[in-house]
Amino acid sequence: MSALAPRFVRLALPDGSQVSVAIDRQGNVRSSVTLEQSGLPASVPADLARMRWIGALAALAEQLDAEWD
């Protein structure tokens, strides 16, 4: 597995919001992920969206950590 920094993607979601994700290399074995969601529908509270992303990124980190063990 390899990566070249920086990496960036912008996605349009079905609810009309947009998500920007940047992955930046932090040394030889670590990366940082920056995520920004804009244009949330009024029916989705920002705190709920934030908690969902935190959970999704935590699950991703757990999966990646398990693969390296």
Backbone hydrogen bonds, N-H to C=O, Kabsch-Sander energy under -0.5 kcal/mol:
donor,donor_aa,acceptor,acceptor_aa,energy
7,R,23,I,-2.2
9,V,21,V,-2.4
11,L,19,V,-3.3
13,L,11,L,-0.6
13,L,17,S,-3.0
16,G,13,L,-2.2
18,Q,38,S,-2.6
19,V,11,L,-2.7
20,S,36,E,-3.0
21,V,9,V,-3.1
22,A,34,T,-2.7
23,I,7,R,-2.7
24,D,22,A,-0.5
24,D,32,S,-2.5
26,Q,30,R,-3.1
30,R,26,Q,-0.6
32,S,24,D,-2.8
34,T,22,A,-2.8
36,E,20,S,-2.4
38,S,18,Q,-2.9
44,V,41,P,-2.1
49,A,45,P,-2.1
50,R,46,A,-2.7
51,M,47,D,-2.3
52,R,48,L,-2.2
53,W,49,A,-2.3
54,I,50,R,-2.5
55,G,51,M,-2.3
56,A,52,R,-2.4
57,L,53,W,-2.8
58,A,54,I,-2.2
59,A,55,G,-2.2
60,L,56,A,-2.0
61,A,57,L,-2.5
62,E,58,A,-2.4
63,Q,59,A,-2.3
64,L,60,L,-2.6
65,D,61,A,-2.7
66,A,62,E,-2.2
67,E,63,Q,-1.7
68,W,64,L,-1.1
69,D,65,D,-0.8
